[in-house]
Amino acid sequence: MRFFLFVAAIAMTGTASARDYSAGQLWSYKTRAGDESSLVLIDFVESVPKLGTIYHITVLQVHMPSWKDGSRSVMDLPHFPVSKVTLDNSLLAPVGTRAPFESYKAGYAEWRKAFDAGQAGVFTISVADVIATVETALLKNMPAPQRPSDGHSK
């Protein structure tokens, strides 16, 4: 019986890491609390000698603090370069396909310039942690009167 469980565990691990990701796929993922309807869109996949395969994603329908008044609003966050490990540890199930957002291209061009200069890399943390990192940076740069005080930031 133990042998069967061991083989089953190995098989499940192999299946999880054998996913094929491609541009245009929409995925559910392990979200932060409150972002359960958020999805990941794979905009572009490329292979680079330094790192291997890089996945450029947009995260859809995320709750973030607004620069306008500090309230929380739902928005799409274009262009995050991530590793396969990030996708394997974050994505749950494919939910459809759609054309990649054009808005990721500006962020990609900026990132690529920095990457080629050796000043940028890819995220290897979970998608939820990437979003939390972005929110933390936003809050640090937001004028004090506009920062949310209701404890929703993660």
C-alpha positions as CSV (number, residue, x, y, z in Angstrom):
1,M,0.0,0.0,0.0
2,R,2.8,2.4,0.9
3,F,4.5,1.7,-2.5
4,F,1.2,2.6,-4.3
5,L,0.9,5.9,-2.4
6,F,4.5,6.7,-3.2
7,V,4.0,6.0,-6.9
8,A,0.8,8.0,-6.9
9,A,2.6,11.0,-5.3
10,I,5.4,10.8,-7.9
11,A,2.9,10.6,-10.7
12,M,0.9,13.7,-9.4
13,T,4.2,15.7,-9.0
14,G,5.2,14.8,-12.6
15,T,1.8,15.8,-13.9
16,A,1.9,19.2,-12.2
17,S,5.3,20.1,-13.6
18,A,4.5,18.8,-17.1
19,R,2.0,21.5,-17.9
20,D,2.4,23.2,-21.3
21,Y,1.8,26.9,-21.1
22,S,1.3,29.1,-24.2
23,A,0.3,32.6,-25.2
24,G,-3.4,33.3,-25.0
25,Q,-4.2,30.9,-22.2
26,L,-6.4,32.1,-19.3
27,W,-5.9,30.4,-16.0
28,S,-7.4,30.5,-12.5
29,Y,-4.7,30.7,-9.9
30,K,-4.1,30.7,-6.1
31,T,-5.3,34.2,-5.4
32,R,-5.1,36.5,-2.4
33,A,-8.2,36.8,-0.3
34,G,-10.7,39.1,-2.1
35,D,-9.2,38.4,-5.6
36,E,-11.0,35.1,-6.2
37,S,-12.4,36.1,-9.6
38,S,-8.9,37.2,-10.8
39,L,-7.3,35.3,-13.7
40,V,-3.8,35.0,-15.2
41,L,-3.5,35.6,-19.0
42,I,-0.3,34.4,-20.6
43,D,0.6,37.2,-23.1
44,F,3.9,36.0,-24.5
45,V,6.3,33.1,-24.1
46,E,10.0,33.4,-25.0
47,S,13.2,31.5,-24.5
48,V,16.4,33.3,-23.6
49,P,19.9,31.8,-23.2
50,K,20.4,33.2,-19.6
51,L,17.2,31.9,-18.0
52,G,15.4,29.5,-20.4
53,T,11.7,30.1,-20.9
54,I,10.1,33.3,-19.6
55,Y,6.4,33.7,-19.4
56,H,5.0,37.2,-19.7
57,I,1.6,37.5,-18.0
58,T,-1.1,40.0,-17.2
59,V,-3.1,39.5,-14.0
60,L,-6.8,40.4,-14.6
61,Q,-9.3,41.8,-12.1
62,V,-7.1,42.5,-9.1
63,H,-8.1,44.7,-6.2
64,M,-5.5,47.4,-5.7
65,P,-5.4,50.8,-4.0
66,S,-6.4,53.7,-6.2
67,W,-4.0,56.7,-6.6
68,K,-7.1,58.9,-7.0
69,D,-8.5,58.5,-3.5
70,G,-6.9,55.5,-1.8
71,S,-10.1,53.4,-2.2
72,R,-9.7,49.9,-3.6
73,S,-10.6,49.3,-7.2
74,V,-10.5,46.4,-9.6
75,M,-7.9,46.6,-12.3
76,D,-5.8,44.6,-14.7
77,L,-2.0,44.5,-14.1
78,P,-0.1,44.1,-17.4
79,H,3.3,42.6,-17.8
80,F,5.0,40.5,-15.3
81,P,7.9,38.3,-16.4
82,V,7.7,35.0,-14.5
83,S,9.3,31.6,-14.4
84,K,7.7,28.2,-15.0
85,V,8.1,27.6,-11.3
86,T,5.9,30.6,-10.6
87,L,3.2,29.3,-13.0
88,D,3.5,25.7,-11.7
89,N,3.1,26.9,-8.1
90,S,0.3,29.3,-8.8
91,L,-2.0,28.2,-11.6
92,L,-4.9,26.0,-10.9
93,A,-6.9,25.3,-14.1
94,P,-7.2,26.6,-17.6
95,V,-10.4,28.5,-18.0
96,G,-10.3,29.6,-21.7
97,T,-8.3,31.5,-24.2
98,R,-8.2,35.1,-25.4
99,A,-5.9,37.3,-27.4
100,P,-3.0,38.8,-25.4
101,F,-3.5,42.4,-24.2
102,E,-1.7,44.9,-26.3
103,S,-1.0,46.9,-23.1
104,Y,1.7,44.4,-22.0
105,K,3.9,45.4,-24.9
106,A,5.0,48.7,-23.4
107,G,6.0,47.0,-20.1
108,Y,7.7,44.2,-22.0
109,A,9.8,46.7,-24.1
110,E,10.9,48.5,-20.9
111,W,11.7,45.2,-19.1
112,R,13.5,43.8,-22.2
113,K,15.8,46.8,-22.4
114,A,16.7,46.4,-18.7
115,F,17.0,42.6,-19.0
116,D,19.4,42.9,-21.9
117,A,21.5,45.4,-19.8
118,G,21.6,42.9,-17.0
119,Q,19.4,45.0,-14.7
120,A,16.2,42.9,-14.7
121,G,15.1,39.3,-14.2
122,V,12.0,37.3,-13.7
123,F,9.7,36.6,-10.7
124,T,10.1,33.2,-9.2
125,I,7.6,33.8,-6.4
126,S,3.8,33.0,-6.6
127,V,1.5,35.2,-8.6
128,A,-0.3,36.2,-5.4
129,D,3.1,37.2,-3.9
130,V,3.9,39.3,-7.0
131,I,0.6,41.1,-6.6
132,A,1.3,41.7,-2.9
133,T,4.8,43.0,-3.8
134,V,3.3,45.5,-6.3
135,E,0.7,46.6,-3.8
136,T,3.3,47.2,-1.1
137,A,5.3,49.3,-3.5
138,L,2.2,51.2,-4.6
139,L,1.4,52.0,-0.9
140,K,4.9,53.1,-0.2
141,N,4.8,55.6,-3.0
142,M,1.2,56.8,-2.5
143,P,0.7,60.1,-0.8
144,A,-0.2,59.6,2.9
145,P,-3.7,61.1,2.7
146,Q,-4.7,58.6,0.0
147,R,-3.4,55.4,1.6
148,P,-6.1,53.0,2.6
149,S,-6.5,52.8,6.4
150,D,-8.9,49.9,6.5
151,G,-6.3,47.2,6.6
152,H,-7.1,45.6,3.3
153,S,-3.5,45.8,2.0
154,K,-1.5,42.6,2.3
